Amino acid sequence: WAKISIEDPCEVIVDNIRYVATSNTEAMALGYTIANPTGRLEFPETIQYNANTLKVTEIYDKAFSYLGITELILPKYLTKIGKESFRDNKYLTRITLNENLKHIGDRAFCQCTEIEGNVTVPASVITIEDYSFYNCCNIDTLKILANNPPELKGVHAFENKETLPPVIIVPCGLFEVYSTANNWKKIALLEACATTKTIDGVTYELIPSTLQAIAKTTTNDLPTDLTLQEMIVDGARKYKVTEVGASCFANLSSLHSIIISNTIEKINASAFERCHNLQKVVLGDAV
């Protein structure tokens, strides 16, 4: 059996997808062998060619564009998504980006208008080409995990034609790093990830995208008579406390009284369940 080399590229077909060897250990996906495929697309981590086990590390330019894919699972060893690789997959609703991914190509997911919810860009990514997520208008948030801002080649990567772009969530404590980085500083909805702050035994979750805070849990330092905060100050930002989280004070026998601040609009289910010694609750004006 011949060894594979870049000089002697060999193709192999697995589950109706063509691959080509790019080295003795790696392969690139070239596209489908069938017309108009639909449904879930999940790549194998490796493919076999004769005696060689090849890791699937690249997806070729335009390889899977303009198809009927509904869900995309990328392979573990993938490092590069090529230019327009998945462009205009109008039925694609869910993507999972793998942890070894390094490069997201120009217009890679452009016009994939039905991708919905939250998309996480792994910490391994070092380059995001322009228009890569252009007009993916149903993505709510894109969470960027890299501590060092990936190179953002252009300012249109996350834009939408007619709606606001998704909120871009960057790692906790690194908002200033991203907001001053080249091209990142031009992103309209750039936010830090949610953080927490504990005051008087109550841990509040701080939400950068809304500048609101939620009373979430308690610590052993909780006083028997408690007044919830109206505003949490964290650095240069002020967060309005608007909510008491579900089961926040549940099963606390030490709590005797609580004053709900005037900014709180919602108290979630079971917030005070089994607080057997709670004798006094003062509700604020906004509840």
Solvent accessible surface area in square Angstrom, and as a share of the most:
residue,aa,sasa,rsa
1,W,233,0.82
2,A,70,0.54
3,K,147,0.62
4,I,2,0.01
5,S,36,0.23
6,I,117,0.59
7,E,151,0.68
8,D,75,0.39
9,P,81,0.51
10,C,28,0.17
11,E,92,0.41
12,V,30,0.17
13,I,106,0.54
14,V,42,0.24
15,D,119,0.62
16,N,70,0.36
17,I,6,0.03
18,R,80,0.29
19,Y,0,0.00
20,V,22,0.13
21,A,5,0.04
22,T,30,0.18
23,S,32,0.21
24,N,74,0.38
25,T,81,0.47
26,E,66,0.30
27,A,0,0.00
28,M,30,0.13
29,A,0,0.00
30,L,29,0.15
31,G,5,0.05
32,Y,48,0.18
33,T,60,0.35
34,I,83,0.42
35,A,89,0.69
36,N,129,0.66
37,P,11,0.07
38,T,108,0.63
39,G,24,0.23
40,R,136,0.49
41,L,4,0.02
42,E,94,0.42
43,F,8,0.03
44,P,40,0.25
45,E,84,0.38
46,T,51,0.29
47,I,6,0.03
48,Q,103,0.46
49,Y,52,0.20
50,N,67,0.35
51,A,65,0.50
52,N,14,0.07
53,T,74,0.43
54,L,2,0.01
55,K,85,0.36
56,V,0,0.00
57,T,8,0.05
58,E,48,0.22
59,I,3,0.01
60,Y,112,0.43
61,D,60,0.31
62,K,116,0.49
63,A,16,0.13
64,F,1,0.00
65,S,18,0.12
66,Y,137,0.52
67,L,38,0.19
68,G,10,0.10
69,I,2,0.01
70,T,53,0.31
71,E,32,0.15
72,L,0,0.00
73,I,36,0.18
74,L,11,0.05
75,P,3,0.02
76,K,104,0.44
77,Y,59,0.23
78,L,0,0.00
79,T,39,0.23
80,K,88,0.37
81,I,0,0.00
82,G,2,0.02
83,K,92,0.39
84,E,18,0.08
85,S,0,0.00
86,F,0,0.00
87,R,57,0.21
88,D,18,0.09
89,N,0,0.00
90,K,81,0.34
91,Y,145,0.55
92,L,0,0.00
93,T,53,0.31
94,R,143,0.52
95,I,16,0.08
96,T,62,0.36
97,L,16,0.08
98,N,14,0.07
99,E,144,0.65
100,N,62,0.32
101,L,0,0.00
102,K,93,0.39
103,H,64,0.28
104,I,0,0.00
105,G,8,0.08
106,D,31,0.16
107,R,69,0.25
108,A,0,0.00
109,F,0,0.00
110,C,4,0.02
111,Q,27,0.12
112,C,0,0.00
113,T,24,0.14
114,E,76,0.34
115,I,1,0.00
116,E,107,0.48
117,G,25,0.24
118,N,113,0.58
119,V,5,0.03
120,T,61,0.36
121,V,0,0.00
122,P,7,0.04
123,A,62,0.48
124,S,34,0.22
125,V,2,0.01
126,I,94,0.48
127,T,12,0.07
128,I,0,0.00
129,E,47,0.21
130,D,24,0.12
131,Y,55,0.21
132,S,0,0.00
133,F,3,0.01
134,Y,42,0.16
135,N,14,0.07
136,C,2,0.01
137,C,48,0.29
138,N,64,0.33
139,I,7,0.03
140,D,88,0.46
141,T,33,0.19
142,L,0,0.00
143,K,90,0.38
144,I,0,0.00
145,L,71,0.35
146,A,5,0.04
147,N,107,0.55
148,N,124,0.64
149,P,33,0.21
150,P,4,0.02
151,E,100,0.45
152,L,6,0.03
153,K,88,0.37
154,G,22,0.21
155,V,45,0.26
156,H,55,0.25
157,A,0,0.00
158,F,5,0.02
159,E,66,0.30
160,N,19,0.10
161,K,124,0.53
162,E,168,0.75
163,T,77,0.45
164,L,142,0.70
165,P,31,0.19
166,P,8,0.05
167,V,30,0.17
168,I,0,0.00
169,I,27,0.13
170,V,1,0.01
171,P,21,0.13
172,C,66,0.40
173,G,75,0.72
174,L,38,0.19
175,F,48,0.20
176,E,119,0.53
177,V,68,0.39
178,Y,0,0.00
179,S,29,0.19
180,T,98,0.57
181,A,22,0.17
182,N,114,0.58
183,N,20,0.10
184,W,2,0.01
185,K,116,0.49
186,K,126,0.53
187,I,22,0.11
188,A,82,0.64
189,L,55,0.27
190,L,15,0.08
191,E,27,0.12
192,A,16,0.13
193,C,15,0.09
194,A,48,0.37
195,T,44,0.25
196,T,88,0.51
197,K,75,0.32
198,T,70,0.41
199,I,48,0.25
200,D,82,0.42
201,G,4,0.04
202,V,0,0.00
203,T,21,0.12
204,Y,2,0.01
205,E,48,0.21
206,L,1,0.00
207,I,44,0.22
208,P,10,0.06
209,S,53,0.34
210,T,76,0.44
211,L,79,0.39
212,Q,71,0.31
213,A,0,0.00
214,I,26,0.13
215,A,0,0.00
216,K,81,0.34
217,T,75,0.44
218,T,36,0.21
219,T,56,0.32
220,N,161,0.83
221,D,115,0.60
222,L,19,0.09
223,P,51,0.32
224,T,60,0.35
225,D,93,0.48
226,L,5,0.03
227,T,72,0.42
228,L,3,0.02
229,Q,50,0.22
230,E,79,0.36
231,M,86,0.38
232,I,1,0.00
233,V,76,0.44
234,D,57,0.29
235,G,71,0.68
236,A,111,0.86
237,R,72,0.26
238,K,130,0.55
239,Y,9,0.03
240,K,80,0.34
241,V,0,0.00
242,T,9,0.05
243,E,41,0.18
244,V,0,0.00
245,G,5,0.05
246,A,66,0.51
247,S,59,0.38
248,C,8,0.05
249,F,0,0.00
250,A,21,0.17
251,N,102,0.52
252,L,40,0.20
253,S,68,0.44
254,S,52,0.33
255,L,0,0.00
256,H,74,0.33
257,S,22,0.14
258,I,1,0.00
259,I,80,0.40
260,I,2,0.01
261,S,7,0.05
262,N,79,0.40
263,T,21,0.12
264,I,0,0.00
265,E,99,0.44
266,K,108,0.46
267,I,53,0.27
268,N,33,0.17
269,A,78,0.60
270,S,51,0.33
271,A,3,0.03
272,F,45,0.19
273,E,85,0.38
274,R,150,0.55
275,C,14,0.09
276,H,146,0.65
277,N,66,0.34
278,L,37,0.19
279,Q,154,0.68
280,K,120,0.51
281,V,65,0.38
282,V,60,0.35
283,L,104,0.52
284,G,12,0.11
285,D,129,0.67
286,A,44,0.34
287,V,79,0.45
